[in-house]
């Protein structure tokens, strides 16, 4: 068998990152994807005459992509057109209050001062410093490590590190930390939303998730043409480097021979030989046996109670009026605690959901001129019950009514045309991403130990590696990209180690 042949299962961002790194290393790499094109959750969907980003809508942590491109001997700016965002998001409440956050933290502080007073502006600047401290401590000691390790984390922190973050109570919840940071409940709600970036509740997620504030302040970019263009661009680079992408091909089994990976078997019976496989998909599919019984033990089963959030989304070609939408907008529910109780305790759609609206034809300033139809991506959080027949049609319809009623109460009117709209539910996400129930972020990040319970990129099965948002370091575009890069680099290092061992054994006469 060719000892430099690898198969990547799944053309999501983690799989694409891994394949690009391996192809640049001169390996014969084949990416096998069951969908008709690349992207995974970073997918594009056509509605009417328009093409939508139907998954992630922001580009952050640019340094991750620079590292990926440099590892492949390329430059990010030569292949991806990025435009920095000056306004991060517009936030709205049903009493008519609005607050914009900006990439410039001083500008955000001034906006918060006008919104909630000078004391809260000072609290915000302290919050920025705290979130930056958390990020600095976790970046190299945790995020960029191939697998989570508490001992390494403790050693990296040292006494000085723990002293610097002790006042942040990193082992408490995000909500408790925010309640200490801010007096205004609206600001607690706004920054508590960071927990949903990994499909979790701010009332149960760890305080360390405040690092998202620093990630956003470090830069948010628009990808020219949409996020799905990034996936297509990476796929093209893989082919330029000699890799192969096979779409509408489903892997039925990861083949194990003599205790190690020997390739994959496709649904049509074709066998693709390889000495290494990188599984870029939710690791729940492995534990469920969807890729063969021989690899079920590669990861521990994930109880349904540990699933992250799913979503209900609406892709609309529609006219919007009455509210000055920017690219990113959040419309908050009136009772955040109830919303998350309904999601995680009662496992049902909220009676009044918080709504995210991405106006994909807009930028940092409100649109002027006639209200022509535009691309609107609306999302509310949902429980991951797509494999249990839920939420049922009546519940989805009630949620839809509540969603667009809340938008109207905030001043946003949307003229919807059923022929120019697409709704996606947890059941749909479960079909797209099997064994998940529609969970979009892998394991839920509740409790300080949760991040340590995600599997790393190496498994106990020689030649089998993991990538994607359900493994370490976390979900999200840059984190999944980092996981794919680390999986590929671990594979390369392991093969080099094996070769060195074999040469040493031969020269020693054993």
C-alpha positions as CSV (number, residue, x, y, z in Angstrom):
1,X,0.0,0.0,0.0
2,X,1.1,3.6,-0.7
3,X,2.2,4.9,2.7
4,X,1.5,8.4,1.5
5,X,-2.1,7.9,0.5
6,X,-4.9,9.4,2.6
7,X,-8.7,9.7,2.5
8,X,-10.6,12.6,4.0
9,X,-14.2,12.0,4.8
10,X,-16.2,15.1,4.4
11,X,-15.5,18.4,2.5
12,X,-16.5,20.7,5.4
13,X,-14.0,23.4,6.3
14,X,-12.0,21.0,8.6
15,X,-11.7,18.3,5.9
16,X,-10.7,20.9,3.3
17,X,-8.0,22.3,5.6
18,X,-6.6,18.8,6.3
19,X,-6.7,17.9,2.6
20,X,-4.9,21.1,1.6
21,X,-2.2,20.5,4.1
22,X,-1.7,16.9,3.1
23,X,-1.7,17.7,-0.7
24,X,0.9,20.4,-0.1
25,X,3.0,17.8,1.6
26,X,3.0,15.7,-1.5
27,X,0.5,13.1,-0.4
28,X,-2.1,11.4,-2.6
29,X,-5.2,12.7,-0.8
30,X,-8.8,12.1,-1.8
31,X,-11.7,13.9,-0.2
32,X,-15.0,12.0,-0.3
33,X,-18.2,14.1,0.2
34,X,-21.8,12.9,0.2
35,X,-23.1,16.3,-0.9
36,X,-22.9,17.8,-4.4
37,X,-20.2,20.3,-3.4
38,X,-17.8,21.4,-0.7
39,X,-18.6,23.3,2.4
40,X,-20.4,21.0,4.9
41,X,-22.2,23.4,7.2
42,X,-20.7,26.2,5.3
43,X,-23.1,25.5,2.5
44,X,-24.8,27.6,-0.1
45,X,-28.5,27.2,-1.0
46,X,-30.4,28.7,-3.9
47,X,-33.7,30.5,-3.3
48,X,-35.5,32.1,-6.2
49,X,-32.8,33.8,-8.2
50,X,-30.3,34.2,-5.3
51,X,-27.5,32.1,-3.8
52,X,-27.4,32.3,0.0
53,X,-24.9,31.5,2.7
54,X,-26.9,29.0,4.7
55,X,-24.5,28.4,7.5
56,X,-21.7,30.5,9.1
57,X,-21.9,34.1,8.1
58,X,-18.7,35.6,9.7
59,X,-14.9,35.2,9.1
60,X,-12.8,35.6,12.3
61,X,-9.4,34.5,13.6
62,X,-7.6,35.3,10.4
63,X,-4.4,34.0,11.8
64,X,-5.7,30.4,11.6
65,X,-6.2,30.7,7.8
66,X,-2.8,32.5,7.4
67,X,-1.2,29.6,9.2
68,X,-3.0,27.1,6.9
69,X,-2.1,28.8,3.7
70,X,1.6,29.3,4.9
71,X,1.8,25.6,5.7
72,X,0.7,24.9,2.0
73,X,3.3,27.4,0.7
74,X,0.6,29.9,-0.2
75,X,-0.5,33.4,0.9
76,X,-4.1,34.0,2.1
77,X,-4.4,37.4,0.4
78,X,-3.6,35.9,-3.0
79,X,-6.6,33.6,-2.9
80,X,-9.3,35.0,-0.6
81,X,-10.7,38.5,-0.9
82,X,-11.5,39.8,2.6
83,X,-13.0,43.1,3.6
84,X,-12.8,44.2,7.3
85,X,-16.1,44.9,9.1
86,X,-16.2,48.1,11.1
87,X,-19.6,47.3,12.7
88,X,-19.8,43.9,14.3
89,X,-23.5,43.8,14.8
90,X,-26.7,45.8,15.6
91,X,-28.7,44.7,18.6
92,X,-32.3,45.5,19.3
93,X,-34.9,45.1,22.0
94,X,-38.6,45.2,21.9
95,X,-38.8,48.6,23.8
96,X,-37.1,50.2,20.8
97,X,-33.6,50.3,22.2
98,X,-30.7,49.5,19.9
99,X,-26.9,49.2,20.4
100,X,-24.2,48.7,17.8
101,X,-20.9,47.1,18.6
102,X,-17.8,48.0,16.6
103,X,-14.5,46.5,15.8
104,X,-12.9,49.6,17.5
105,X,-13.4,48.9,21.2
106,X,-13.3,52.6,22.2
107,X,-16.1,53.3,19.7
108,X,-18.1,50.4,21.3
109,X,-17.4,51.9,24.7
110,X,-18.8,55.2,23.7
111,X,-21.9,53.6,22.2
112,X,-22.4,51.6,25.4
113,X,-21.9,54.8,27.4
114,X,-24.7,56.5,25.4
115,X,-26.8,53.3,25.8
116,X,-26.4,52.5,29.5
117,X,-24.2,55.1,31.1
118,X,-20.5,55.9,31.8
119,X,-20.1,53.1,34.4
120,X,-21.2,50.5,31.9
121,X,-18.7,51.9,29.4
122,X,-15.9,51.4,31.9
123,X,-17.2,47.9,32.7
124,X,-17.1,47.1,29.0
125,X,-13.4,48.2,28.7
126,X,-12.5,46.0,31.7
127,X,-14.5,43.2,30.1
128,X,-12.4,43.6,26.9
129,X,-9.2,43.4,28.9
130,X,-10.4,40.3,30.7
131,X,-11.5,38.5,27.5
132,X,-8.1,39.3,26.0
133,X,-6.4,37.8,29.0
134,X,-8.4,34.6,28.7
135,X,-7.6,34.3,25.0
136,X,-3.9,34.8,25.5
137,X,-3.8,32.1,28.2
138,X,-5.8,29.6,26.2
139,X,-4.5,30.2,22.6
140,X,-1.2,28.2,22.7
141,X,-1.8,26.1,25.8
142,X,-5.2,24.8,24.7
143,X,-6.7,25.9,21.3
144,X,-3.6,25.1,19.3
145,X,-2.8,21.8,21.0
146,X,-3.8,18.5,19.1
147,X,-5.9,17.3,22.1
148,X,-7.3,18.8,25.3
149,X,-5.1,18.2,28.3
150,X,-5.7,19.7,31.8
151,X,-2.2,19.0,33.0
152,X,-0.7,20.9,30.2
153,X,-3.1,23.7,30.7
154,X,-2.2,24.0,34.4
155,X,1.5,24.0,33.7
156,X,1.1,26.6,31.0
157,X,-0.9,28.9,33.3
158,X,1.4,28.6,36.3
159,X,0.8,30.6,39.4
160,X,1.0,34.0,37.6
161,X,-1.5,32.8,35.0
162,X,-4.1,31.6,37.5
163,X,-3.7,34.7,39.6
164,X,-4.4,36.9,36.5
165,X,-7.6,35.1,35.7
166,X,-8.7,34.1,39.2
167,X,-10.9,37.1,39.6
168,X,-12.7,36.1,36.3
169,X,-13.9,32.9,38.0
170,X,-13.3,30.8,34.9
171,X,-14.9,27.8,36.5
172,X,-18.1,29.6,37.0
173,X,-20.8,30.2,34.3
174,X,-20.6,32.8,31.7
175,X,-23.9,34.4,33.0
176,X,-22.5,34.7,36.5
177,X,-19.4,36.3,35.2
178,X,-21.4,38.8,33.1
179,X,-23.6,39.6,36.1
180,X,-20.5,40.6,37.9
181,X,-19.2,42.6,35.0
182,X,-22.3,44.5,34.0
183,X,-25.2,46.0,35.8
184,X,-27.5,46.4,32.8
185,X,-29.4,43.2,32.1
186,X,-29.4,44.0,28.4
187,X,-25.6,43.9,28.3
188,X,-25.6,40.6,30.2
189,X,-28.0,39.3,27.5
190,X,-25.9,40.7,24.6
191,X,-22.6,39.2,25.7
192,X,-24.3,36.0,27.0
193,X,-25.2,35.3,23.4
194,X,-21.5,34.2,22.9
195,X,-22.5,30.9,24.5
196,X,-24.7,30.2,21.5
197,X,-21.7,30.4,19.2
198,X,-20.9,26.9,20.4
199,X,-24.5,25.8,20.7
200,X,-24.8,26.3,24.5
201,X,-26.6,28.2,27.2
202,X,-25.0,31.2,28.8
203,X,-26.5,30.0,32.1
204,X,-24.5,26.8,32.0
205,X,-21.5,27.5,29.7
206,X,-18.1,28.4,31.3
207,X,-17.0,32.0,31.8
208,X,-14.0,31.3,29.6
209,X,-16.3,31.8,26.6
210,X,-15.9,35.5,27.2
211,X,-12.8,35.1,24.9
212,X,-15.3,35.5,22.0
213,X,-15.3,39.2,22.7
214,X,-11.6,39.4,22.0
215,X,-11.9,37.2,18.9
216,X,-14.4,39.7,17.4
217,X,-12.3,42.7,18.4
218,X,-9.3,41.1,16.8
219,X,-11.2,41.3,13.5
220,X,-14.3,40.3,11.6
221,X,-14.2,40.2,7.8
222,X,-16.6,39.8,5.0
223,X,-15.6,37.2,2.4
224,X,-16.2,38.6,-1.1
225,X,-18.9,36.5,-2.7
226,X,-20.0,34.9,0.6
227,X,-18.6,32.3,3.0
228,X,-19.3,29.4,0.6
229,X,-16.8,31.0,-1.8
230,X,-14.1,30.2,0.8
231,X,-15.0,26.5,0.7
232,X,-15.0,26.5,-3.1
233,X,-11.6,28.3,-3.2
234,X,-10.0,25.7,-0.8
235,X,-11.4,22.9,-2.9
236,X,-9.8,24.4,-6.0
237,X,-6.5,24.8,-4.3
238,X,-6.5,21.1,-3.2
239,X,-7.0,20.1,-6.8
240,X,-4.2,22.4,-7.9
241,X,-1.9,20.7,-5.4
242,X,-2.8,17.3,-6.9
243,X,-5.6,16.2,-4.6
244,X,-8.9,14.7,-5.7
245,X,-12.4,15.6,-4.5
246,X,-15.3,13.2,-5.1
247,X,-18.8,14.6,-4.5
248,X,-22.0,12.7,-4.2
249,X,-20.0,9.7,-2.8
250,X,-20.8,8.3,0.5
251,X,-18.5,6.3,2.7
252,X,-20.2,3.2,4.2
253,X,-17.2,1.8,6.1
254,X,-13.7,2.7,7.3
255,X,-11.8,-0.5,6.5
256,X,-9.5,-1.9,9.2
257,X,-7.0,-4.6,8.4
258,X,-4.4,-6.0,10.9
259,X,-5.5,-3.5,13.5
260,X,-5.0,-0.3,11.5
261,X,-6.7,1.8,8.8
262,X,-6.6,0.3,5.3
263,X,-8.9,2.7,3.4
264,X,-12.6,3.2,3.0
265,X,-15.5,1.4,1.3
266,X,-18.0,3.5,-0.6
267,X,-21.8,2.9,-0.7
268,X,-21.4,1.5,-4.3
269,X,-18.9,-1.0,-3.0
270,X,-15.7,0.7,-4.3
271,X,-12.7,0.4,-2.1
272,X,-10.3,3.3,-1.8
273,X,-7.1,2.1,-0.3
274,X,-5.2,4.4,2.1
275,X,-2.9,4.1,5.1
276,X,-4.7,7.1,6.9
277,X,-8.2,8.4,7.1
278,X,-9.3,11.8,8.5
279,X,-12.9,11.7,9.5
280,X,-14.2,15.2,9.2
281,X,-17.8,14.9,10.4
282,X,-19.6,14.8,13.7
283,X,-18.0,12.1,15.7
284,X,-21.4,10.9,16.8
285,X,-21.6,9.2,13.4
286,X,-18.6,7.1,14.3
287,X,-20.0,6.1,17.7
288,X,-23.3,5.2,16.1
289,X,-21.7,2.7,13.7
290,X,-22.5,4.7,10.6
291,X,-18.9,4.2,9.4
292,X,-18.6,0.5,10.3
293,X,-18.5,-1.5,13.5
294,X,-14.7,-1.7,13.5
295,X,-14.3,2.0,14.3
296,X,-17.2,2.5,16.7
297,X,-14.8,2.4,19.7
298,X,-12.7,5.3,18.3
299,X,-14.8,7.8,20.2
300,X,-17.1,7.5,23.3
301,X,-20.8,7.6,22.6
302,X,-22.4,11.0,23.2
303,X,-25.6,11.0,25.3
304,X,-28.5,12.9,23.8
305,X,-28.4,15.1,26.9
306,X,-25.0,16.5,25.9
307,X,-26.0,17.6,22.4
308,X,-25.5,21.2,21.5
309,X,-28.2,23.4,19.9
310,X,-29.8,23.0,16.5
311,X,-31.6,25.8,14.7
312,X,-34.6,26.7,12.6
313,X,-33.6,29.0,9.7
314,X,-35.4,30.9,7.0
315,X,-33.8,31.9,3.8
316,X,-35.8,34.7,2.2
317,X,-35.8,36.8,-0.9
318,X,-37.9,39.5,0.6
319,X,-38.4,43.2,1.1
320,X,-37.5,44.6,4.6
321,X,-38.6,47.9,6.0
322,X,-39.0,49.9,9.2
323,X,-35.7,48.9,10.8
324,X,-32.2,50.0,9.6
325,X,-30.7,46.6,9.1
326,X,-26.9,46.1,8.9
327,X,-25.2,42.9,7.8
328,X,-25.5,41.3,11.2
329,X,-28.5,42.0,13.5
330,X,-29.8,40.4,16.7
331,X,-33.3,40.9,18.1
332,X,-33.6,39.8,21.7
333,X,-36.4,38.0,23.5
334,X,-37.8,39.5,26.7
335,X,-36.9,36.6,29.0
336,X,-33.5,35.0,28.2
337,X,-33.6,32.6,31.2
338,X,-37.0,31.1,30.0
339,X,-35.7,30.8,26.4
340,X,-32.9,28.6,27.5
341,X,-34.9,26.6,29.9
342,X,-37.3,25.7,27.1
343,X,-34.4,24.8,24.8
344,X,-32.3,22.7,27.2
345,X,-34.7,21.5,29.9
346,X,-38.0,21.2,28.0
347,X,-36.4,20.4,24.7
348,X,-38.8,22.5,22.7
349,X,-38.7,25.7,20.7
350,X,-38.9,28.9,22.7
351,X,-42.2,30.6,23.0
352,X,-40.4,33.8,22.3
353,X,-37.0,33.2,20.6
354,X,-34.1,35.6,20.1
355,X,-33.7,36.1,16.3
356,X,-30.5,36.6,14.3
357,X,-30.9,38.2,10.9
358,X,-28.1,38.4,8.4
359,X,-28.9,40.8,5.6
360,X,-26.4,39.3,3.1
361,X,-26.6,42.2,0.6
362,X,-25.7,44.8,3.3
363,X,-22.6,46.0,5.0
364,X,-21.7,48.3,7.9
365,X,-24.2,51.0,7.1
366,X,-28.0,50.9,6.7
367,X,-29.3,50.5,3.1
368,X,-30.6,53.5,1.4
369,X,-33.0,53.9,-1.5
370,X,-35.9,51.8,-2.6
371,X,-36.8,48.7,-0.6
372,X,-36.0,46.1,-3.3
373,X,-36.1,42.4,-2.4
374,X,-32.9,41.3,-0.7
375,X,-31.3,38.1,0.8
376,X,-32.2,37.6,4.4
377,X,-31.0,34.7,6.6
378,X,-33.1,34.4,9.8
379,X,-32.1,32.0,12.6
380,X,-33.5,31.0,15.9
381,X,-32.0,28.4,18.3
382,X,-33.7,25.0,18.5
383,X,-33.3,21.8,20.5
384,X,-31.5,18.9,18.8
385,X,-34.4,16.6,18.6
386,X,-34.4,16.0,14.8
387,X,-34.0,12.2,15.2
388,X,-37.1,12.0,17.5
389,X,-39.6,13.5,15.1
390,X,-39.4,17.0,16.5
391,X,-40.1,19.8,16.5
392,X,-43.4,18.9,14.9
393,X,-45.0,21.0,12.1
394,X,-47.4,22.8,14.4
395,X,-44.5,23.8,16.7
396,X,-42.5,25.0,13.8
397,X,-45.4,27.1,12.6
398,X,-45.9,28.6,16.0
399,X,-42.2,29.4,16.2
400,X,-42.4,31.1,12.8
401,X,-45.3,33.2,13.9
402,X,-43.5,34.2,17.1
403,X,-40.2,34.9,15.2
404,X,-41.7,37.4,12.8
405,X,-44.0,38.9,15.4
406,X,-41.0,39.7,17.5
407,X,-39.2,41.3,14.5
408,X,-42.3,43.4,13.9
409,X,-42.3,44.5,17.6
410,X,-38.7,45.6,17.1
411,X,-39.7,47.6,14.1
412,X,-38.7,45.2,11.3
413,X,-41.4,44.3,8.7
414,X,-40.5,41.5,6.2
415,X,-42.7,40.9,3.2
416,X,-42.4,37.1,2.7
417,X,-43.2,35.2,-0.4
418,X,-43.5,31.4,0.2
419,X,-42.2,30.8,-3.3
420,X,-39.0,32.6,-2.5
421,X,-38.2,31.1,0.9
422,X,-36.6,27.9,2.3
423,X,-37.1,26.7,5.9
424,X,-34.6,24.3,7.5
425,X,-35.5,22.5,10.7
426,X,-33.6,20.2,13.2
427,X,-35.0,17.2,11.2
428,X,-33.4,18.6,8.1
429,X,-30.1,19.2,9.8
430,X,-30.3,15.6,11.1
431,X,-30.6,14.4,7.6
432,X,-27.7,16.5,6.4
433,X,-25.5,15.5,9.4
434,X,-26.6,12.0,10.5
435,X,-26.5,10.8,14.1
436,X,-26.7,14.4,15.5
437,X,-30.4,15.0,15.9
438,X,-29.6,18.2,14.1
439,X,-27.0,19.4,16.7
440,X,-24.8,21.9,14.8
441,X,-21.9,22.2,17.3
442,X,-21.1,18.7,18.5
443,X,-21.0,18.4,22.3
444,X,-22.6,21.1,24.3
445,X,-20.1,23.3,26.3
446,X,-21.8,23.2,29.7
447,X,-19.4,23.2,32.7
448,X,-15.7,23.9,32.8
449,X,-14.9,20.3,32.0
450,X,-16.9,20.1,28.7
451,X,-14.0,21.4,26.5
452,X,-11.8,18.7,27.9
453,X,-14.2,16.0,26.9
454,X,-14.1,16.7,23.2
455,X,-11.9,14.0,21.4
456,X,-8.6,15.2,20.0
457,X,-7.4,14.6,16.5
458,X,-5.7,11.3,17.2
459,X,-7.6,8.1,18.0
460,X,-6.6,4.7,19.4
461,X,-6.9,3.2,16.0
462,X,-3.7,3.6,14.0
463,X,-4.2,5.7,10.9
464,X,-7.6,7.2,12.0
465,X,-7.7,10.9,12.8
466,X,-10.6,13.3,13.6
467,X,-11.4,16.8,12.5
468,X,-14.4,19.1,12.5
469,X,-16.5,21.1,14.9
470,X,-17.4,18.2,17.1
471,X,-13.7,17.6,18.1
472,X,-11.1,19.7,19.9
473,X,-10.7,22.7,19.9
474,X,-14.3,23.7,19.3
475,X,-17.0,24.4,16.7
476,X,-17.0,27.4,14.4
477,X,-15.2,28.1,11.1
478,X,-11.8,29.0,12.4
479,X,-11.8,26.3,15.1
480,X,-12.9,23.5,12.7
481,X,-10.2,24.8,10.3
482,X,-7.6,24.6,13.1
483,X,-8.8,21.0,13.9
484,X,-8.2,19.9,10.3
485,X,-4.8,21.5,10.2
486,X,-3.8,19.8,13.4
487,X,-5.1,16.4,12.2
488,X,-3.1,16.7,9.1
489,X,0.0,17.7,10.9
490,X,-0.4,14.9,13.4
491,X,-0.7,12.4,10.6
492,X,2.5,13.8,9.0
493,X,4.4,13.7,12.3
494,X,3.2,10.1,13.0
495,X,4.2,8.8,9.6
496,X,7.6,10.5,10.0
497,X,8.0,8.9,13.4
498,X,7.2,5.4,12.0
499,X,9.8,5.8,9.2
500,X,12.5,6.9,11.7
501,X,11.6,3.9,13.9
502,X,11.9,1.5,11.0
503,X,15.2,2.9,9.9
504,X,16.6,2.7,13.4
505,X,15.3,-0.9,13.8
506,X,17.0,-1.9,10.5
507,X,20.3,-0.3,11.2
508,X,20.4,-1.8,14.6
509,X,20.1,-5.3,13.2
510,X,16.8,-6.2,15.0
